[in-house]
């Protein structure tokens, strides 16, 4: 964890998408570190470790979740998060290439907090991540986040 800030967890089975997300997060000067999970199974393992309080695992500010993944889809990960007693309020931002109305509806029905279509240019990705960082990392407050006493 960088500077004591909780991470943003990005879940995607495409290593190129994870790589470009991390590069864009650096270009956007995202204050929170970016942790990645390579697919749905890895995301659930990562989040299980967070919920158990394992050393080195901190509940993220939000999960940025791809939908179309083999073995365990983003829909399944989202349903698992919403059913988990310690993580059910965790913000989940769907981040996918699908703009199909049935996918959007299903994601919201399962409890997504936001639905974003992956941008096609690097500059648009940087702008998107800058906005994500500002909203989820600075402006938004979640029940699992602790605000320092000096913050008022």
N, C-alpha and C positions, 0 to 999 in steps of 0.2 A: 504494500500500500504506500503510495507516494504522498508525502506531506501530511499524513494522517487522514486524508480524504478517502471516503469509500469509493470503490471502483464502479465503472460502468461495465456490465457484463454483456459482451456481444456473442451471440450464438449463431453460427453458420457452418454449414458443412463444406463450403467453398473456401479453400485456403487463400485464393486471390482476393475474395471479398473481405476476408478478415485482415489481410495485409493492407489493402487500400483503406479500410476503415481506420486502422491504426495510424497509417501515414496521414490521413486526412485529420484525425484527431490531433496529431502533433501540429499540423499546419493551422488548425483552428485554435491552437493554444488551449485545448481542453484542460481544465485544472485537475479533474479527476483522472486517475489512471484508467486504462482500458485493459480489462481482462477478457480473454476469449475462451470459448468452449467450441470444440470442433464437433458440432452435431448435438442432437437432442439428448443422447445418453450421457455425453460429457457434461452437458448443462445440468442435468439432474444430479449427477455425481458432485459437481461443483457446488450446487445449491444445497444439497444434503449436508456437505461438509460445513457450509456456512451456518445452517440451521443447528447443527450439532456443536457449533462453537469451536471447531477445530482450529488450531493455530495456523495463521496465515490465510484464513478464510473469513472475510467480512461480508455481511449482507450488502449487495450493491445498491447504488442509488436507483438503478433501474436495469431491466434486462431488455436488450435490443435483440429481437428474436426473428430469425428467418422462419418462414413457414414450410417451404418445400425442401425437406431433408429426408434422406433414407433412414430406415430403421425406426426412428422416433421423430415424427413430424413436429413442427412448431405448434400445431394445434394441440398435440398430445402433451407437449411441454407446458403450454399455457394452462391446460386443464389440470395438470399435475400441480403446478404452482398454486392455482386457485383452490385446490383441494387440500393443500398442505397447511396444517394449523399454524405454523410459525412463519409462513411466507405468503399467505393468501392475499395480503395487502400490498405486496411488492409491485411497484409499477412495471408494466410490461408494454414495450413499444414494439409493435410488429413492424418489421423492416424487410420487405420482400419485393420481388420483381412482379408479383401478381397484382393487377389492379381490377381483378374480376369481382363483381358485386357479391357473388356467393362467398368468396373468401373473406371479403371485408365484413360481411354480415356475420359469418361464423366466428371470426376473430372477436368481434365485439360481443357476440352471444356468449363466448367463453370467458369474457372479462378483460379483453385488451383495453389498455388505457389510451392507446393511440395506434393509428395505422398509417405507415409511411411507405411509399413506393420508392425503391432504390433509384437514386438519380443516375443519369447516364454519363455525366461529366464529373471530373475530379473537383472542379470549382464548386459545383452544386453540392457535392458530398461534403466539402469543407463547410459550406454555409449551413447545411442541414445539421452537421455535428456541432457547429458553434451554437445553433439554436437549441439543440438537445441539451448541451452542457449548461446553457444559461437557464433553461426552464427546469430540467430535472435536477441539476446539480446546485443551483443557486436559489431560484424562486420557489420551487415546490418543497413542501414539507411532508414527510411520510411518518407514520407512527413508529417505524423501526429506526428512524434516524434520531440521533441524540444531538440536541443543540447545546453547545457549551453555555454554562451559567453566565458567563460574561457577555454573551450575545443578546441578552435581554429577554 
